[in-house]
Amino acid sequence: MGDRVWEIGKLTDTQTRKDDHIKICLDEKVQFKEVKNGLEKYIFIHNCLPELDYENINISTNFLGKKLNSPLLISSMTGGTENAQIINQRLAIIAQKYRLGMGIGSGRVIIEKPEVAKTFQIRSLCPDILLLANIGAVQLNYGYTWRECLKLIEILEADGLILHLNPLQECIQSEGDTNFKDLLVKIGVICEKLPVPVIVKEVGNGISAKIAKKLMERGIQAIDVAGAGGTSWAMVESERSDSKLKRELGKTFANWGIPTADCVKDIAKKYPDIPLIASGGIRSGLDVAKLLALGADIVGLAYPFLKAAMTSMETLEELVELLNAEIQTVLFCTGNQDINSLQKSDDLIINSERSLL
């Protein structure tokens, strides 16, 4: 697909921003540098006698009432342009083939420009998967209500709605929406009104256990921590800004956030019953397995899927096959036949404890 950008009529500011995001994420150095996802602190205890048949390893799971063949979620990325449409279609086909969960990019542009809804509408390509719509929670302070959220769900035939929180990104974004006042109450209204589960996620700076508790008290049915360690959206917005102040602001906060592993560990320990998605800097099935062992139910990846989708369907298939094989290998080499067994085990330890084995 190269660097080509297609247009659907005249692009809105939101559409232009979405294509900018794709290009910058792929072409520029916008990954966290100083802050890692936290998983480097952990290792698995190797089991040289697993007493299992590798062929019987089971990595399937259930999340929000849907069965997934592996604990993978294609995290929300894009939509609104023809470039994004191709990406979404490829991802949907892969999600259906391997029965993965999938989030769709922010649907705000659908409300602004309904004719681009087709760039998001992928349900016909993935009729059986867990499909999640997505919109910025801050839009609830800019004219959006539960009615717009419901409309988005209906248009996309989604199984749930992600409300994403991105205060840092909005601070640095030239056209950012920064009024986050009283959002918690409005999120609660969305939870009450919608007929599908509502999930809250960050966009790469993490959700603490303290905030998770407040969200749960308002009726949120799942949390995606989207911690620090992957793509730095502060740097993404810095790269695309024409403002010197905004560019410098993005550089200052390029490594701001809570590492993904820390978010998952803290929330899972204090609130083990909340369905928990781990995302933020996940690059391998080994990362996925570590997060499952820390308490996540499923694990979301964005950048690896975006990069593969921009290449070919074959590359996407190779990515999923590798991720699944890596997860299965962890289970096999720790002596766990399924994800539930891994989550109940004590096979993941802090690296510094290796000498105590």
C-alpha positions as CSV (number, residue, x, y, z in Angstrom):
1,M,0.0,0.0,0.0
2,G,3.0,2.2,0.4
3,D,2.5,5.9,1.2
4,R,-0.6,6.3,-0.9
5,V,-3.5,8.1,0.8
6,W,-6.9,7.9,-0.8
7,E,-9.7,10.4,-0.4
8,I,-13.5,10.1,0.0
9,G,-14.7,13.5,-1.2
10,K,-13.2,16.3,0.9
11,L,-11.5,15.0,4.0
12,T,-12.7,16.4,7.3
13,D,-10.1,17.3,10.0
14,T,-10.8,14.1,11.7
15,Q,-10.2,12.0,8.6
16,T,-7.0,13.8,7.8
17,R,-5.8,13.2,11.4
18,K,-6.6,9.4,11.1
19,D,-4.4,9.1,8.0
20,D,-1.7,11.2,9.6
21,H,-1.7,8.8,12.5
22,I,-1.3,5.7,10.3
23,K,1.6,7.2,8.5
24,I,3.4,8.5,11.5
25,C,3.0,5.3,13.5
26,L,4.6,3.4,10.7
27,D,7.2,5.8,9.5
28,E,8.4,7.8,12.4
29,K,10.2,6.9,15.7
30,V,7.2,7.3,18.1
31,Q,7.6,4.3,20.3
32,F,8.3,4.8,24.0
33,K,12.1,4.9,24.6
34,E,12.7,5.4,28.4
35,V,9.5,3.6,29.6
36,K,9.0,-0.1,28.8
37,N,5.8,-2.1,29.1
38,G,7.1,-3.6,32.4
39,L,7.2,-7.2,31.2
40,E,11.0,-7.3,31.1
41,K,10.8,-7.7,34.9
42,Y,9.2,-11.1,34.7
43,I,10.2,-14.6,33.6
44,F,8.5,-18.0,33.5
45,I,9.8,-20.9,35.4
46,H,10.7,-23.6,32.8
47,N,9.1,-27.0,33.3
48,C,11.3,-29.6,31.6
49,L,8.7,-32.3,32.3
50,P,5.4,-30.8,31.4
51,E,3.5,-34.1,31.2
52,L,1.4,-32.7,28.4
53,D,0.8,-33.4,24.7
54,Y,1.5,-30.2,22.8
55,E,-1.3,-31.0,20.5
56,N,-3.8,-30.8,23.3
57,I,-2.7,-27.3,24.5
58,N,-5.9,-25.1,24.5
59,I,-5.5,-21.3,24.1
60,S,-9.2,-20.6,23.6
61,T,-11.1,-18.4,26.0
62,N,-14.4,-16.5,26.5
63,F,-14.7,-12.7,26.9
64,L,-17.9,-10.7,27.3
65,G,-20.0,-13.7,26.2
66,K,-18.0,-14.5,23.0
67,K,-15.7,-17.4,22.4
68,L,-12.2,-16.5,21.1
69,N,-9.9,-19.2,19.6
70,S,-7.0,-17.4,21.2
71,P,-6.8,-14.6,23.8
72,L,-6.0,-11.9,21.2
73,L,-7.7,-8.6,20.5
74,I,-6.9,-6.6,17.4
75,S,-6.9,-3.2,19.2
76,S,-8.8,-0.2,17.8
77,M,-6.8,1.6,15.2
78,T,-8.4,3.5,12.3
79,G,-11.3,4.2,10.0
80,G,-12.8,7.0,8.0
81,T,-10.7,7.0,4.8
82,E,-10.3,4.5,2.0
83,N,-6.8,3.7,3.2
84,A,-8.2,2.8,6.6
85,Q,-11.0,0.8,5.0
86,I,-8.5,-1.5,3.4
87,I,-6.8,-2.0,6.7
88,N,-10.0,-2.7,8.5
89,Q,-11.2,-5.2,5.9
90,R,-8.0,-7.1,6.1
91,L,-8.0,-7.2,9.8
92,A,-11.7,-8.3,9.9
93,I,-11.0,-11.2,7.5
94,I,-8.1,-12.3,9.8
95,A,-10.2,-11.9,12.9
96,Q,-12.9,-14.1,11.5
97,K,-10.5,-16.8,10.2
98,Y,-8.7,-17.1,13.6
99,R,-11.7,-16.1,15.8
100,L,-9.9,-13.1,17.4
101,G,-11.6,-10.1,19.0
102,M,-11.4,-6.8,17.2
103,G,-11.9,-3.2,18.1
104,I,-12.7,-0.6,15.5
105,G,-11.1,2.9,15.3
106,S,-12.8,5.9,16.8
107,G,-16.3,6.3,15.3
108,R,-16.5,10.0,15.8
109,V,-16.0,10.6,12.0
110,I,-19.1,8.5,11.3
111,I,-21.2,10.9,13.2
112,E,-19.5,13.9,11.5
113,K,-19.6,12.4,8.0
114,P,-22.1,9.4,7.8
115,E,-21.1,8.6,4.2
116,V,-17.7,7.2,5.4
117,A,-19.4,4.6,7.6
118,K,-18.6,2.0,5.0
119,T,-14.9,2.3,5.9
120,F,-15.8,1.0,9.4
121,Q,-18.5,-1.5,8.5
122,I,-16.8,-4.9,8.5
123,R,-19.4,-7.1,10.3
124,S,-20.2,-9.0,7.0
125,L,-16.6,-10.0,6.9
126,C,-16.5,-11.2,10.5
127,P,-19.9,-12.3,11.5
128,D,-18.8,-14.5,14.5
129,I,-16.2,-12.4,16.3
130,L,-16.3,-10.1,19.3
131,L,-16.5,-6.7,17.6
132,L,-16.1,-3.5,19.6
133,A,-17.1,0.0,18.5
134,N,-15.0,2.9,19.9
135,I,-15.4,6.6,20.6
136,G,-13.6,9.2,22.7
137,A,-15.2,9.6,26.1
138,V,-14.4,13.3,26.0
139,Q,-16.9,13.7,23.1
140,L,-19.6,13.4,25.8
141,N,-18.6,17.0,26.7
142,Y,-18.8,18.1,23.1
143,G,-22.4,17.4,22.2
144,Y,-22.4,13.6,22.1
145,T,-24.8,11.5,24.2
146,W,-25.9,7.9,24.7
147,R,-27.9,8.3,21.5
148,E,-24.9,8.9,19.3
149,C,-23.2,6.0,21.0
150,L,-26.2,3.7,20.3
151,K,-26.3,4.9,16.7
152,L,-22.6,4.0,16.4
153,I,-23.2,0.5,17.8
154,E,-26.1,-0.1,15.5
155,I,-24.3,1.1,12.4
156,L,-21.3,-1.2,13.1
157,E,-23.4,-4.1,14.5
158,A,-21.0,-4.1,17.4
159,D,-21.0,-6.3,20.5
160,G,-19.8,-3.6,22.8
161,L,-18.6,0.0,23.0
162,I,-15.1,1.2,24.0
163,L,-14.9,4.7,25.5
164,H,-11.3,5.8,25.2
165,L,-9.6,8.2,27.5
166,N,-6.7,10.2,26.2
167,P,-6.1,13.4,28.2
168,L,-2.4,13.6,27.4
169,Q,-3.0,13.1,23.6
170,E,-5.7,15.8,23.6
171,C,-3.4,18.2,25.4
172,I,-0.8,17.9,22.7
173,Q,-3.1,17.5,19.7
174,S,-3.4,20.9,17.9
175,E,-7.2,20.4,17.6
176,G,-7.5,18.6,20.9
177,D,-10.6,18.5,23.1
178,T,-9.5,19.1,26.6
179,N,-12.7,19.5,28.7
180,F,-12.7,16.3,30.8
181,K,-14.9,17.8,33.6
182,D,-17.7,15.6,35.0
183,L,-17.0,12.8,32.5
184,L,-17.4,10.0,35.1
185,V,-21.0,10.8,35.6
186,K,-21.7,10.9,31.9
187,I,-19.8,7.6,31.5
188,G,-22.2,6.1,34.0
189,V,-25.2,7.3,32.0
190,I,-23.8,5.6,28.9
191,C,-23.5,2.3,30.9
192,E,-27.1,2.6,32.0
193,K,-28.5,3.4,28.6
194,L,-26.7,1.1,26.2
195,P,-27.8,-2.5,25.6
196,V,-24.2,-3.8,25.2
197,P,-21.2,-3.9,27.5
198,V,-19.2,-0.6,27.9
199,I,-15.4,-0.8,28.1
200,V,-13.1,2.0,29.1
201,K,-9.6,2.1,27.7
202,E,-6.6,4.5,27.7
203,V,-4.7,5.1,24.5
204,G,-1.2,4.2,25.8
205,N,-0.7,5.9,29.1
206,G,-2.4,3.4,31.4
207,I,-5.3,3.1,33.9
208,S,-4.5,2.8,37.6
209,A,-6.4,0.7,40.1
210,K,-7.7,3.9,41.7
211,I,-9.3,5.0,38.4
212,A,-10.5,1.5,37.7
213,K,-12.4,1.5,40.9
214,K,-14.2,4.7,40.0
215,L,-15.1,3.4,36.6
216,M,-16.4,0.1,38.0
217,E,-18.6,2.0,40.5
218,R,-20.2,3.8,37.5
219,G,-21.1,0.5,35.8
220,I,-18.2,-0.1,33.4
221,Q,-18.2,-3.8,32.4
222,A,-14.6,-4.2,31.3
223,I,-11.3,-2.2,31.3
224,D,-8.5,-2.1,28.8
225,V,-5.5,-0.7,30.6
226,A,-3.6,0.4,27.4
227,G,-0.5,1.1,29.3
228,A,2.8,2.8,28.5
229,G,5.5,1.0,26.6
230,G,4.3,0.9,23.0
231,T,3.4,3.8,20.7
232,S,3.7,7.2,22.4
233,W,0.7,9.2,21.3
234,A,2.4,12.3,22.7
235,M,5.2,11.8,20.2
236,V,2.7,11.0,17.4
237,E,0.9,14.3,18.0
238,S,4.2,16.1,18.3
239,E,5.3,14.8,14.9
240,R,2.1,16.1,13.2
241,S,1.9,19.4,14.9
242,D,2.7,22.7,13.2
243,S,3.0,24.4,16.6
244,K,6.5,24.6,18.1
245,L,4.9,24.6,21.6
246,K,3.0,21.5,20.9
247,R,6.0,19.7,19.3
248,E,8.1,20.5,22.4
249,L,5.2,19.5,24.7
250,G,5.0,16.1,23.0
251,K,8.7,15.5,23.4
252,T,8.5,16.4,27.1
253,F,5.8,13.9,27.8
254,A,6.9,11.2,25.3
255,N,7.6,8.7,28.1
256,W,4.6,9.6,30.4
257,G,2.4,6.8,31.7
258,I,2.0,3.7,33.8
259,P,3.7,0.5,32.3
260,T,1.2,-2.0,31.0
261,A,2.4,-4.8,33.4
262,D,2.0,-2.6,36.4
263,C,-1.6,-1.6,35.4
264,V,-2.6,-5.2,35.0
265,K,-1.0,-6.5,38.1
266,D,-2.5,-3.8,40.3
267,I,-6.1,-3.9,38.9
268,A,-6.2,-7.7,38.8
269,K,-5.0,-8.0,42.4
270,K,-7.5,-5.5,43.8
271,Y,-10.5,-6.2,41.5
272,P,-10.1,-9.8,40.1
273,D,-13.7,-10.0,38.9
274,I,-13.5,-7.1,36.4
275,P,-13.0,-8.4,32.8
276,L,-9.5,-7.1,32.0
277,I,-7.8,-6.4,28.6
278,A,-4.1,-5.7,28.6
279,S,-2.6,-3.6,25.8
280,G,0.2,-1.2,25.3
281,G,3.5,-2.3,23.8
282,I,2.7,-6.0,23.3
283,R,5.0,-7.4,20.6
284,S,5.0,-11.2,21.1
285,G,3.0,-14.2,22.3
286,L,5.4,-14.4,25.2
287,D,4.3,-10.9,26.2
288,V,0.7,-12.0,25.9
289,A,1.3,-15.0,28.1
290,K,3.0,-12.9,30.8
291,L,0.0,-10.6,30.9
292,L,-2.4,-13.5,31.2
293,A,-0.4,-14.8,34.1
294,L,-0.5,-11.3,35.7
295,G,-4.3,-11.4,35.5
296,A,-5.4,-10.2,32.1
297,D,-8.3,-12.0,30.4
298,I,-7.3,-11.1,26.8
299,V,-4.5,-9.1,25.3
300,G,-4.7,-6.4,22.7
301,L,-2.1,-5.5,20.0
302,A,-2.2,-2.6,17.6
303,Y,1.1,-1.7,16.0
304,P,2.1,-5.3,15.0
305,F,-1.3,-5.8,13.3
306,L,-1.2,-2.4,11.6
307,K,2.3,-3.0,10.2
308,A,1.2,-6.5,8.9
309,A,-2.0,-5.2,7.5
310,M,-0.2,-2.6,5.5
311,T,1.9,-5.4,3.9
312,S,-0.4,-8.3,2.9
313,M,-2.9,-10.8,4.1
314,E,-0.1,-13.4,4.1
315,T,1.9,-11.3,6.5
316,L,-1.2,-11.0,8.8
317,E,-1.7,-14.7,8.8
318,E,2.0,-15.3,9.6
319,L,1.7,-12.9,12.5
320,V,-1.3,-14.6,14.1
321,E,0.2,-18.1,13.6
322,L,3.4,-16.9,15.3
323,L,1.6,-15.3,18.2
324,N,-0.6,-18.4,18.8
325,A,2.5,-20.7,18.6
326,E,4.3,-18.5,21.1
327,I,1.4,-18.6,23.6
328,Q,1.1,-22.4,23.1
329,T,4.8,-22.8,23.7
330,V,4.6,-20.9,27.0
331,L,1.8,-23.1,28.2
332,F,3.6,-26.3,27.1
333,C,6.9,-25.3,28.7
334,T,5.3,-24.3,32.0
335,G,3.2,-27.4,32.2
336,N,-0.2,-25.6,31.8
337,Q,-2.8,-27.1,29.4
338,D,-4.9,-24.1,29.1
339,I,-5.1,-20.4,30.0
340,N,-7.1,-20.9,33.1
341,S,-4.4,-23.2,34.4
342,L,-1.7,-20.6,33.6
343,Q,-3.6,-17.9,35.4
344,K,-3.9,-20.0,38.5
345,S,-0.3,-21.0,38.5
346,D,2.7,-19.3,40.2
347,D,4.9,-19.9,37.1
348,L,5.6,-16.3,36.4
349,I,8.2,-14.7,38.7
350,I,10.1,-11.5,39.0
351,N,13.4,-11.9,37.2
352,S,15.4,-11.0,40.3
353,E,13.9,-14.1,42.1
354,R,15.6,-16.4,39.6
355,S,18.5,-17.1,42.0
356,L,16.0,-18.5,44.6
357,L,14.9,-21.3,42.3
